[in-house]
């Protein structure tokens, strides 16, 4: 009598059970939460921090830029390391680096030390940002990954909403230094949970060649370009000699990095062969546009609520619930349906259409628009973000071999961060220029001299006479709307890239078919 072999268990197929995934995911989500919290929790505290440490506007800017630089520049390096070394150890190393940076920042006696500590923090955040996605890809198949997308969306929502609120409370009660200390217990908990629960399949041993030259040149080139987009328009003019020097040096180093990665490196940090895959190339291009459109415009929403609508930082933070709620709902629903059907492109396309609609609707707001409508427009944008961000990574991971999973996954995050950084800087310059013009014109009509210089700075709105305050509120309301209009074409380009991506049904195994051993392929066939 012939018996049908029993389907292989998750362990036999080299995969984790649902319970094991949830246990390990707890530690990964704690790590992701502490990384995201590190940027949002200090947003409301920065004015107090800079004043207490007797810093300048330049120091204020560098507290933000330092973290952004090291996070973005090291993301592809962490991703490549995930293909070469033990991923569990790398996540824990990133947590330790982040914790050291947080401790130094909390104890900083001066702005110089604080800026250095924030750079160290950024190294850890870059690692956590890149590695969490890679580790999840090694735990569950692309087909099953959608069911866990809701958890990632929840962490994003919680950190986005709670960060400014926690920061405000800490500044008012315990002091600004606790904005950096607050993440340490969470990082410790994540380290312990991962040590206990994360048991990834052993990667096949291979000879390791670390591309130190490529890593150094990539970091240098990207850093120079990020310094340019972050500081141009505020610390020096966009058309100044400093701008020209930074752009020229950055482009030369990026070109050198491409040459090194193609011709010199045995194990390139960014394998150029990845761009031969149509999905990876288009998803990367879409990520840049998504970064510019979404992050470049939405970062100024808080400023709109505080300066155009007269809200406190806490109330402005609460207004983000509308957008984050839309993100959370769409990420959960789209993730569940994708896991059931294995089809993902329709959600990417619909998500980008929703992003375009949300940006277009937000381009109609001003200082008098009903907050109900503003919240609804933000929810539409949030729905698009939730259906787009995770699924762009999923599309790339589905086409990528496990040997390149770290490099490919971090590639999407890397280019999205670059697009976001460029968008924040460029749109910020547009905002400042338009506000200055409108304020200058408004003050001239009131017969107040010096309007041009007054419009170039942000005053204490509560101290202004009612007519002058109204001019500033109107200026920020109209200028904020213009930013969303400028962001629409970038979202349209991202939609075109998404439409051109060829949909490949999600595989139901962690490994691609060409990576499986003959023994495992037999087991998979017998289990079907």
Secondary structure, DSSP 8 states (H G I E B T S, - for coil): ---------TTTTT---HHHHHHHHHHHHHHHHHHHHHHHTTTTTHHHHHHHTT--HHHHHHHHHHHHHHHHHHHHHHHHHHHHS-HHHHHHHHHHHHHHHHHHHHT-SSHHHHHHHHHHHHHHHHHHHHHHHHHHHHHS-HHHHGGGHHHHHHHHHHHHHHHHHHHHHHHHHT-TTHHHHHHHHHHHHHHHHHHHH--------------HHHHHHHHHHHHHHHHHHHHBTTTB-TTSHHHHHHHHHHHHHHHHHHHIIIII-SS-SS-GGGGGSHHHHHHHHHHHHHIIIIIHHHTTHHHIIIIIS---HHHHHHHTHHHHHHHHHHHHHHHHHHHHH---HHHHHHHHHHHHHHHHHHTT--TTS-HHHHHHHHHHHHHHHHHHHHHHHHHHHHHS-GGGHHHHHHHHHHHHHHHHHHHHHHHHHHHHHHHHHHHHHHHHHTT-S-HHHHHTS---GGGS-HHHHHHHHHHHHHHHHHHHHHHHHHHHHHHHHHHHS------SSSS-GGGS-HHHHHHHHHH-
